[in-house]
Amino acid sequence: MNTFEEILSEALALPSGLRAALADHLLESLNGPNQKGIDAAWAVEIDRRIRDIDEGKVETIDGELVMRELRERRKR
């Protein structure tokens, strides 16, 4: 049986496309039985949030400003 290090070394030697496919399969294997439902719910939520922004129902905040404010709070 191969050790983790041997498997990792062989995987890293694969061409990038095959490494990406392998990574996708490995990540998929970690998903629980409800993952498709969770992904679908997030897709609906993302669509709603985009629509709210496009329709002017919400105001966006610059990400740098948010991070700066969070850093300031942490210092207190």
C-alpha positions as CSV (number, residue, x, y, z in Angstrom):
1,M,0.0,0.0,0.0
2,N,1.2,3.5,-0.8
3,T,1.9,6.0,1.9
4,F,0.4,9.4,2.0
5,E,3.7,10.9,0.9
6,E,4.0,8.6,-2.1
7,I,0.4,9.3,-3.2
8,L,1.0,13.0,-2.8
9,S,4.2,12.9,-4.8
10,E,2.5,11.0,-7.6
11,A,-0.5,13.4,-7.6
12,L,1.8,16.5,-7.7
13,A,3.6,15.0,-10.7
14,L,0.4,14.9,-12.8
15,P,-0.3,17.6,-15.4
16,S,-2.2,20.6,-14.0
17,G,-5.5,19.5,-15.6
18,L,-5.4,16.1,-14.1
19,R,-4.4,17.6,-10.7
20,A,-7.4,19.9,-10.9
21,A,-9.7,17.0,-11.7
22,L,-8.3,15.0,-8.8
23,A,-8.7,17.9,-6.4
24,D,-12.3,18.3,-7.6
25,H,-13.0,14.6,-6.9
26,L,-11.3,14.7,-3.5
27,L,-13.3,17.8,-2.5
28,E,-16.5,16.3,-3.7
29,S,-15.9,13.2,-1.6
30,L,-15.9,15.5,1.5
31,N,-19.4,16.8,0.9
32,G,-22.2,15.5,3.1
33,P,-25.4,14.1,1.8
34,N,-27.1,17.5,1.9
35,Q,-24.5,19.4,-0.1
36,K,-26.5,19.7,-3.3
37,G,-29.4,21.2,-1.3
38,I,-27.0,23.6,0.5
39,D,-25.5,24.7,-2.8
40,A,-28.9,25.2,-4.4
41,A,-30.0,27.3,-1.4
42,W,-26.9,29.4,-1.6
43,A,-27.5,30.0,-5.4
44,V,-31.0,31.3,-4.6
45,E,-29.6,33.6,-1.9
46,I,-26.8,34.9,-4.1
47,D,-29.4,35.6,-6.9
48,R,-31.6,37.5,-4.3
49,R,-28.6,39.5,-3.1
50,I,-27.5,40.5,-6.6
51,R,-31.1,41.5,-7.5
52,D,-31.3,43.6,-4.3
53,I,-28.1,45.4,-5.3
54,D,-29.2,45.9,-8.9
55,E,-32.5,47.3,-7.8
56,G,-30.9,49.6,-5.3
57,K,-32.6,48.0,-2.3
58,V,-29.3,47.7,-0.5
59,E,-26.2,49.8,-0.3
60,T,-22.9,48.1,-0.8
61,I,-19.8,48.9,1.4
62,D,-16.3,49.0,0.1
63,G,-14.4,45.8,1.2
64,E,-11.3,47.8,2.2
65,L,-13.4,50.0,4.4
66,V,-15.0,47.1,6.1
67,M,-11.6,45.4,6.8
68,R,-10.2,48.6,8.1
69,E,-13.1,49.1,10.5
70,L,-12.8,45.5,11.7
71,R,-9.0,45.9,12.3
72,E,-9.8,49.0,14.4
73,R,-12.4,47.2,16.5
74,R,-9.9,44.4,17.2
75,K,-7.3,46.9,18.5
76,R,-9.8,48.2,21.1
